[in-house]
Amino acid sequence: MKKLNLKRAQKRADAREQAKAPRGRAGQIKCHISRVWRYPKLIYPALVVAAGTFAYVLGLPKLIGDFGDYYPKATKYVEELFYSPSEWSGIFDAFPEGRVDINDLRLSSPVKAALELEVYDGNKLDGRIWWQGSCDLGMPHKGILISGDIEFGGSTANVEVFDFSQGRRVSFFTGKLENHESIIQFSEFPADTGLNGSRIAKNPLPSQLKDWGEPYCAWFLDLMRQTQ
């Protein structure tokens, strides 16, 4: 008899639980909603994060556009601050036309050194160098190639003088250039070049290579005349 009563009691308890449970799909949705609102401390922050992320995504194209506009300017500013590329780019010689203070610059170069330099990638130097002994290197032209790196701070550059012969790169020698307010001084070059101590300044006026005289060495011109 006791077992029968226990079974009936269990059935009545199950019936009460089923009556409390929502019916159908609408009931399931209501049940889920009621569960969600039991945890507001978790839901509200998640909604805030989702809204913030959505707003950021909407503004992302503008941020990318602004970055594309400002990045080159910022890069150029940093390069100028650390390497002073504007002071290294241009034509340098001992007689810069257009300099009213030329007598105060104490420029001199017994070997008539001259440079044509260009800066790229922030601190990379590329260009040509002229001096009275350049034709002794055996190249047909007076202007020999020069390249190097500007050191941090922008006042010193380690350079290499080289050229190409029969498709091969030929390195002649290395040296150091010191730049102070667009005035370059030579040091640590081989003594027999006569370049050490030369002090030349940037030419503020546009200059062309044709204004520098004959670009080819005398021995090469003689050879060309003999073969004609």
Buried (B, 14 or more C-beta within 10 A) or exposed (E): EEEEEEEEEEEEEEEEEEEEEEEEEEEEEEEEEEEEEEEEEEEEEEEEEEEEEEEEEEEEEEEEEEEEEEEEEEEEEEBBEBBBBBBBBBBBBBEBEEBEEBEEBEBEBEBBBBBBBEBEEBBBBBBBBBBBBBBEBEBBBBBBBBBBBBBEEBBBBBBBBBBEEEEEEBEBBBBBBBBEEBBBBBEBBBEEBBBBBBBBBBBBEEBEEEEBEEEBBEEBEEEEEEEE
